[in-house]
Amino acid sequence: CGTKGFVNEILTGTGTVATYTIITVPPAGFEKYTPYAWVVMKIDDSELRVSGFLGGIGSPSQLPMGSRIKITGYDDRGILLEKQ
């Protein structure tokens, strides 16, 4: 955006599922994590959206839109998410 006016802000790391896709045929190196959801999360009290990994999701019934989730960490999979 070209702006230089950044503001430091501490975020809760919690939010809701904005959208996601379920991965059942993973890329190389991710076979042991299948199935999983790659989730776009809307952060609480912010307009920010982040994407991350949510393991153990094999069907849409396991992750309804708007589900509460939280950030639990980061590793080689990216941002790690967990259902609340």
N, C-alpha and C positions, 0 to 999 in steps of 0.2 A: 504494500500500500504506500510505501515511501515515507511514512510518518516516523519521526524520531521521538515522539512523545509517549514513551512506555511508562506503565505504572506497575510497580511490584505489588502483588496481591497474593495472599495465602488462600488457597481454595480447599474445600473440604475433601475433595476426591470422591464425592458421592454424586449420583445423578440417576438419570433414566435412560433406557434404551430408546434411541431415536430411530435406528434401523440396524439391520444385521444381515449376514449371509452365513449359512451353515456349510462348513467345509467337510465333505466326506471323501473327496479325492485330494489329498494334500500335496503340496509341493515337496520336493526332495528335502529330507531332514525333519519333516514334521509328521511322518507316518505314525509315530508312537503317541501323538496327541489326538488323533482322529477318533470320533468326530469332535469338532469344536465350532464355535461361532466367532466370526470376526465382526465386532460390534462397533457402531458409532454411538457414542454416549454423550448426552447433553449434560454438562456439569451444572449442579445446583447453583442458583443465585448468580449465573453467568450466562453469557451468550456463547461461550466456548463449547466446542464439540471436539472430542478426541476419539481415536479409534484404538481398539485393543482386542486382546485374546481372552476368550471365555471358554474354558474347557468343559467337556462333558455334555455339550448340547448337541443332540442328534435330531431333534424335530422342533418345529415351531411351537408346539404345545408346551415345551419346556422353557420357552422364553417369550412370553407375550410382550407385544409392544408396550412401552411405558414401564416395564419392570424396573424395580430399584436395583442398582448395581453400585459397586464401589471399586476404586483402584486399590490393588493390594501390593503392587510392586512392578518390577521391570526385569526382564532377562532377554535371552536370545529370541524369544517369541515376540517381544515388544512389551507394551503396557499390559499388565495382567489384571484382569477384572474378575469379580466374584459377585454372584447374586446375593442380595441382602435378605 
